[in-house]
Amino acid sequence: MAITLDHTIVPAHDKVASAKFFASMFGLTYDGPMGPFAPVQVNETLTFDFDDRRQGFEVHHYAFHVSDPEFDAIFGRIKDAGLVYGSQPWTPEDMQVRTVSGGRIIFFRDLDSHLLELRTMTSRREAAAASGMAVDRRSQN
């Protein structure tokens, strides 16, 4: 069996507002709280459980590999919401899209200042393209 990430807890100041924001930007649904969490099903195997029980927390970085049509749809919602975005993690407000070997990448912040990364090429493929190496597809399964 392949190892998959089942869920992760995303610290939030307001779990419901954060879950709704995330779901709306990514074209997902938020169906209401479940226990102490405000869960958003990201895909068949991953749920983001938003949790506002902590007083203070560090901001996190969440990177998502998406198809070109998904990128276009999510990026459209980001622009429609008037959010700032950027091309690098250290320039999340430069309003630029980074392109690498035909792939596109943007960064933007959620309501709790977590850095969300949207990319059409996996980071491993990006590194391989930058170094001129081929990616071994056997190890990607």
N, C-alpha and C positions, 0 to 999 in steps of 0.2 A: 504494500500500500504506500502511495506517495504521501509525504508529510504535507499537510495543508494547514494554513492558519484558519482557525474556526471563528474566533472573535477577538476583539481587542477593546479595552476600555479607553474611551476618549474623555479626558477630564474637561469639564465645561463649567461655566458660571451659571448658565441656565440650560439644563439638559434638553428641555423640549424645544426651546428656540434654536439651539445648536443643531439638534437632530433635524428640525424642519429646514433650516438653512442648508445643511449638507444634502439632504434629500432633494431639495429643489434645485440646487446647483448641478447635481449629478443625474437628475432625471429619475430619481428613485422615489419610493414612497415611505412615509412615516405613518405607522398605524396606531401610535399612542404608546404610553409607557408600559413597561413590563417589569414588575417588581421595582427595584430601585433605579432601573435604567430606562433610557429612551432609545430603543434599538432601531437601527436602520440596516436592513439586509442589503449588502453591497452586491453580492452575487450568490451563486448556489452554495458556496462554502464559507463566506465571510460576513460577519455582522459587526458593525460598529455600535458599541454600547455606550452611549453618552451618559455621563455620571457627574452630577453637580454636588456631591457630598463632601468634596475636599474644599477647604478654604482657599488655599493657594496651590498652584501647580506650575510645573515647567511647561513651556509650549513644545509641541512635538512636530515632526515632519512626517507627512504621509504622502507617499508617491503612488500614483496610479498609472498603469499601462493601459491605454485604450486604443481602439481602432480610430482611423481617420474620421469616419462619420460621427463617432462618439465625441471625439475631440472637438469637431466643429459644433456639435450641439451644445456641449458643456461650455465651450468658449463663448458661444453666442449668449448663453444665459449669464455668464460672468459679465460680458459687455452690457447686456440689457439691464443688469442690476447696478451698473455704474461702478463696479469694483475695480480697484487697481490691481495690476498684475505685472509680472516681470519675467525676464529671461534667465535669471540665475537666482540661486537661493540668497545670495548677498545683494541682489538688486531686484527685490520682488515688487518694486514700484516703477520700473523704468518703462512700462507700457510697451515692451518689445516681446516678440515671440522668438525663441532660439530655434534655429534649424541645425540639425546634425545629420549628415548623410541621408537626407530626405525625410528625416523624422522631425517632429515639432515638440517643443517643450515650453510650458509656462508654469509659473508659480503664483499663488495668491493666498491670502490669509482668510481664515474663517472668523466667526464672531469672537472666538477666544484667542485669536492670534496664532493658532496652529498654522504651519506652512503646508499648504496643499500643492502637490506637484502633479501636473497632468502631462503625460508624454505618450507619443505614438511609437516610440522605439524603447525597448527595454534598456536599462542602464548597462547591462552586459553587452548587448549588441552595439550600443554607442561606444563603449570602450574598445571593442574589437574593431569597429569601423575607424576609430581615431588612430589605432595602432596599425591598421592595415591587415589585421589577422582575420581569418575566418572563424566563425562561431561554430563550435562542435554541437550540433543539434541533439546528439545522443544524450548529453548531460542536461538538456533543457526539459526533458520529459519527466 
